[in-house]
């Protein structure tokens, strides 16, 4: 089974591209979705122990947690030490299931793949990109997003040009969704019949 790591900076169209892989029948593990599940499950008591008052009725309250870690690098590192291993274990179980089922291809949707050292977990990397002006317009259209927040998020991410340079495959969502869908279809067709070298 070939494991593709799907990544891209904020506003590049990664989630939409992940859905395109699913539409082609490729199993996709979404790290963000896994975090949501974990926040309502095994992660909740661990997070409450480190950040008291952030869990409400057994589920992590994202706004309270955000208030507890934003602008506090040490607190953010503590949160990552709790969450990252749980997400990784969830992804490993997902891969084991699909490998056992004989899937030729699986995708790990990892927003911070390069930032968190995720390159060693995948066979090939797909970077989703778009022109900076398209990215900015998409992100600033999100509820509650400001230019300042966007700049802070970008500052924590590996620059898009660096991601593209380190990618095995690049999908440009700035050319429109049909072009992106065609690129996904072509990639799945090329890889699904091959096994990694």
C-alpha beads as a LAMMPS data file, in Angstrom:
LAMMPS data file: protein, C-alpha beads

197 atoms
196 bonds

1 atom types
1 bond types

-500.0 500.0 xlo xhi
-500.0 500.0 ylo yhi
-500.0 500.0 zlo zhi

Masses

1 110.0

Atoms # bond

1 1 1 0.000 0.000 0.000
2 1 1 1.296 3.439 -0.922
3 1 1 0.772 6.033 1.820
4 1 1 0.368 9.583 0.559
5 1 1 0.834 12.507 2.916
6 1 1 -1.548 15.324 1.948
7 1 1 -0.614 18.771 3.203
8 1 1 -0.783 22.458 2.365
9 1 1 -0.826 25.806 4.085
10 1 1 -4.033 27.367 5.393
11 1 1 -6.536 28.310 2.673
12 1 1 -4.903 26.263 -0.084
13 1 1 -7.844 23.878 -0.568
14 1 1 -6.451 20.822 1.238
15 1 1 -9.782 19.713 2.762
16 1 1 -11.515 19.990 -0.625
17 1 1 -8.691 18.002 -2.231
18 1 1 -8.968 15.335 0.500
19 1 1 -12.664 14.941 -0.418
20 1 1 -11.629 14.476 -4.065
21 1 1 -9.389 11.556 -3.048
22 1 1 -12.348 10.076 -1.116
23 1 1 -14.541 10.522 -4.205
24 1 1 -11.998 8.345 -6.052
25 1 1 -12.433 5.618 -3.426
26 1 1 -9.142 6.318 -1.633
27 1 1 -9.328 6.033 2.180
28 1 1 -8.348 9.324 3.845
29 1 1 -7.369 9.851 7.488
30 1 1 -8.146 13.450 8.463
31 1 1 -5.957 14.615 11.361
32 1 1 -8.332 17.499 12.211
33 1 1 -11.320 15.118 12.357
34 1 1 -9.283 12.749 14.537
35 1 1 -8.561 15.627 16.952
36 1 1 -12.318 16.378 17.175
37 1 1 -13.004 12.718 18.060
38 1 1 -10.138 12.595 20.555
39 1 1 -11.300 15.838 22.203
40 1 1 -14.605 14.098 22.933
41 1 1 -12.852 10.902 24.061
42 1 1 -9.473 9.787 25.379
43 1 1 -7.788 13.206 25.112
44 1 1 -10.366 15.042 27.240
45 1 1 -9.237 13.876 30.722
46 1 1 -5.558 14.338 29.785
47 1 1 -6.199 17.896 28.590
48 1 1 -8.372 18.718 31.621
49 1 1 -5.563 17.515 33.927
50 1 1 -3.062 19.906 32.296
51 1 1 -5.519 22.739 31.491
52 1 1 -8.208 22.709 34.231
53 1 1 -11.583 24.120 33.195
54 1 1 -11.168 23.414 29.469
55 1 1 -13.427 20.335 29.377
56 1 1 -17.201 20.770 29.488
57 1 1 -19.458 17.713 29.849
58 1 1 -16.660 15.355 28.850
59 1 1 -15.600 17.250 25.713
60 1 1 -12.781 19.742 25.255
61 1 1 -14.179 23.247 24.761
62 1 1 -12.014 24.592 21.942
63 1 1 -12.529 28.256 22.876
64 1 1 -11.495 27.673 26.481
65 1 1 -8.514 25.576 25.372
66 1 1 -7.510 28.235 22.852
67 1 1 -7.578 30.879 25.602
68 1 1 -5.356 28.626 27.743
69 1 1 -2.634 28.166 25.107
70 1 1 -2.651 31.151 22.701
71 1 1 0.440 33.270 23.186
72 1 1 1.913 30.715 25.603
73 1 1 4.509 28.655 23.716
74 1 1 5.161 26.293 26.645
75 1 1 1.434 25.568 27.098
76 1 1 1.088 24.947 23.355
77 1 1 4.013 22.507 23.471
78 1 1 2.371 20.695 26.400
79 1 1 -0.871 20.419 24.416
80 1 1 1.013 19.061 21.377
81 1 1 2.734 16.451 23.604
82 1 1 -0.718 15.197 24.608
83 1 1 -2.466 15.377 21.225
84 1 1 0.175 14.466 18.610
85 1 1 0.892 10.921 19.864
86 1 1 -2.859 10.199 20.078
87 1 1 -3.449 11.414 16.512
88 1 1 -0.475 9.401 15.302
89 1 1 -1.787 6.227 16.979
90 1 1 -5.207 6.861 15.416
91 1 1 -3.566 7.222 11.970
92 1 1 -1.479 4.076 12.487
93 1 1 -4.625 2.073 13.317
94 1 1 -6.326 3.518 10.201
95 1 1 -3.387 2.458 7.990
96 1 1 -3.278 -1.015 9.527
97 1 1 -7.010 -1.504 8.797
98 1 1 -6.699 -0.452 5.158
99 1 1 -3.454 -2.351 4.598
100 1 1 -5.173 -5.515 5.909
101 1 1 -8.136 -4.823 3.597
102 1 1 -5.773 -4.707 0.598
103 1 1 -6.154 -1.018 -0.300
104 1 1 -3.522 -0.035 -2.900
105 1 1 -3.429 3.586 -1.723
106 1 1 -4.270 5.541 1.444
107 1 1 -3.992 9.231 2.320
108 1 1 -2.928 10.809 5.610
109 1 1 -4.293 14.374 5.619
110 1 1 -1.709 16.093 7.857
111 1 1 -2.037 19.916 7.957
112 1 1 1.440 20.415 9.497
113 1 1 3.231 17.477 7.836
114 1 1 6.578 19.238 7.376
115 1 1 6.284 21.239 10.606
116 1 1 5.710 18.130 12.767
117 1 1 8.233 15.787 11.126
118 1 1 5.559 13.717 9.413
119 1 1 7.561 13.149 6.219
120 1 1 9.026 9.894 7.555
121 1 1 5.517 8.426 7.997
122 1 1 4.537 8.533 4.320
123 1 1 5.855 7.187 1.013
124 1 1 5.096 10.318 -1.023
125 1 1 3.931 13.864 -0.297
126 1 1 1.157 15.753 -2.096
127 1 1 1.193 19.516 -1.510
128 1 1 -1.958 21.501 -2.243
129 1 1 -1.226 25.052 -3.334
130 1 1 -2.864 28.201 -4.743
131 1 1 -1.626 31.707 -5.585
132 1 1 -1.094 33.931 -2.493
133 1 1 -3.973 36.281 -3.408
134 1 1 -6.399 33.321 -3.713
135 1 1 -5.162 31.906 -0.400
136 1 1 -5.574 35.269 1.359
137 1 1 -9.104 35.818 0.001
138 1 1 -10.189 32.308 1.077
139 1 1 -8.781 32.647 4.584
140 1 1 -10.089 36.169 5.236
141 1 1 -13.573 34.998 4.183
142 1 1 -13.636 32.611 7.178
143 1 1 -15.729 33.695 10.185
144 1 1 -13.688 35.444 12.858
145 1 1 -10.531 35.587 10.750
146 1 1 -8.468 38.770 10.691
147 1 1 -5.366 39.813 8.779
148 1 1 -3.433 39.635 12.067
149 1 1 -4.588 36.062 12.832
150 1 1 -3.803 35.002 9.256
151 1 1 -0.272 36.451 9.512
152 1 1 0.288 34.650 12.844
153 1 1 -0.840 31.310 11.358
154 1 1 1.380 31.751 8.284
155 1 1 4.360 32.579 10.522
156 1 1 4.064 29.112 12.146
157 1 1 3.859 27.266 8.815
158 1 1 6.651 26.247 6.451
159 1 1 6.369 28.654 3.462
160 1 1 4.372 27.340 0.502
161 1 1 7.374 27.550 -1.868
162 1 1 9.407 25.315 0.480
163 1 1 6.556 22.804 0.710
164 1 1 6.223 22.666 -3.083
165 1 1 9.984 22.170 -3.441
166 1 1 9.852 19.170 -1.067
167 1 1 6.695 17.625 -2.577
168 1 1 6.499 14.548 -4.782
169 1 1 3.257 15.892 -6.295
170 1 1 1.684 19.374 -6.364
171 1 1 -2.027 20.042 -6.879
172 1 1 -2.892 23.673 -7.678
173 1 1 -6.445 24.520 -6.582
174 1 1 -6.024 28.054 -7.920
175 1 1 -6.757 26.729 -11.435
176 1 1 -10.311 25.814 -10.395
177 1 1 -11.841 22.737 -8.830
178 1 1 -12.235 20.777 -12.073
179 1 1 -8.510 21.076 -12.826
180 1 1 -7.717 19.974 -9.266
181 1 1 -10.132 17.018 -9.580
182 1 1 -8.482 15.968 -12.858
183 1 1 -5.049 16.125 -11.169
184 1 1 -6.289 13.930 -8.290
185 1 1 -7.826 11.391 -10.722
186 1 1 -4.578 11.217 -12.717
187 1 1 -2.497 10.751 -9.560
188 1 1 -4.751 7.997 -8.208
189 1 1 -4.671 6.210 -11.572
190 1 1 -0.871 6.451 -11.700
191 1 1 -0.292 5.221 -8.148
192 1 1 -3.083 2.769 -7.377
193 1 1 -1.592 0.084 -9.618
194 1 1 1.945 0.489 -8.284
195 1 1 3.542 -0.388 -4.996
196 1 1 6.238 1.751 -3.387
197 1 1 9.846 1.089 -4.427

Bonds

1 1 1 2
2 1 2 3
3 1 3 4
4 1 4 5
5 1 5 6
6 1 6 7
7 1 7 8
8 1 8 9
9 1 9 10
10 1 10 11
11 1 11 12
12 1 12 13
13 1 13 14
14 1 14 15
15 1 15 16
16 1 16 17
17 1 17 18
18 1 18 19
19 1 19 20
20 1 20 21
21 1 21 22
22 1 22 23
23 1 23 24
24 1 24 25
25 1 25 26
26 1 26 27
27 1 27 28
28 1 28 29
29 1 29 30
30 1 30 31
31 1 31 32
32 1 32 33
33 1 33 34
34 1 34 35
35 1 35 36
36 1 36 37
37 1 37 38
38 1 38 39
39 1 39 40
40 1 40 41
41 1 41 42
42 1 42 43
43 1 43 44
44 1 44 45
45 1 45 46
46 1 46 47
47 1 47 48
48 1 48 49
49 1 49 50
50 1 50 51
51 1 51 52
52 1 52 53
53 1 53 54
54 1 54 55
55 1 55 56
56 1 56 57
57 1 57 58
58 1 58 59
59 1 59 60
60 1 60 61
61 1 61 62
62 1 62 63
63 1 63 64
64 1 64 65
65 1 65 66
66 1 66 67
67 1 67 68
68 1 68 69
69 1 69 70
70 1 70 71
71 1 71 72
72 1 72 73
73 1 73 74
74 1 74 75
75 1 75 76
76 1 76 77
77 1 77 78
78 1 78 79
79 1 79 80
80 1 80 81
81 1 81 82
82 1 82 83
83 1 83 84
84 1 84 85
85 1 85 86
86 1 86 87
87 1 87 88
88 1 88 89
89 1 89 90
90 1 90 91
91 1 91 92
92 1 92 93
93 1 93 94
94 1 94 95
95 1 95 96
96 1 96 97
97 1 97 98
98 1 98 99
99 1 99 100
100 1 100 101
101 1 101 102
102 1 102 103
103 1 103 104
104 1 104 105
105 1 105 106
106 1 106 107
107 1 107 108
108 1 108 109
109 1 109 110
110 1 110 111
111 1 111 112
112 1 112 113
113 1 113 114
114 1 114 115
115 1 115 116
116 1 116 117
117 1 117 118
118 1 118 119
119 1 119 120
120 1 120 121
121 1 121 122
122 1 122 123
123 1 123 124
124 1 124 125
125 1 125 126
126 1 126 127
127 1 127 128
128 1 128 129
129 1 129 130
130 1 130 131
131 1 131 132
132 1 132 133
133 1 133 134
134 1 134 135
135 1 135 136
136 1 136 137
137 1 137 138
138 1 138 139
139 1 139 140
140 1 140 141
141 1 141 142
142 1 142 143
143 1 143 144
144 1 144 145
145 1 145 146
146 1 146 147
147 1 147 148
148 1 148 149
149 1 149 150
150 1 150 151
151 1 151 152
152 1 152 153
153 1 153 154
154 1 154 155
155 1 155 156
156 1 156 157
157 1 157 158
158 1 158 159
159 1 159 160
160 1 160 161
161 1 161 162
162 1 162 163
163 1 163 164
164 1 164 165
165 1 165 166
166 1 166 167
167 1 167 168
168 1 168 169
169 1 169 170
170 1 170 171
171 1 171 172
172 1 172 173
173 1 173 174
174 1 174 175
175 1 175 176
176 1 176 177
177 1 177 178
178 1 178 179
179 1 179 180
180 1 180 181
181 1 181 182
182 1 182 183
183 1 183 184
184 1 184 185
185 1 185 186
186 1 186 187
187 1 187 188
188 1 188 189
189 1 189 190
190 1 190 191
191 1 191 192
192 1 192 193
193 1 193 194
194 1 194 195
195 1 195 196
196 1 196 197
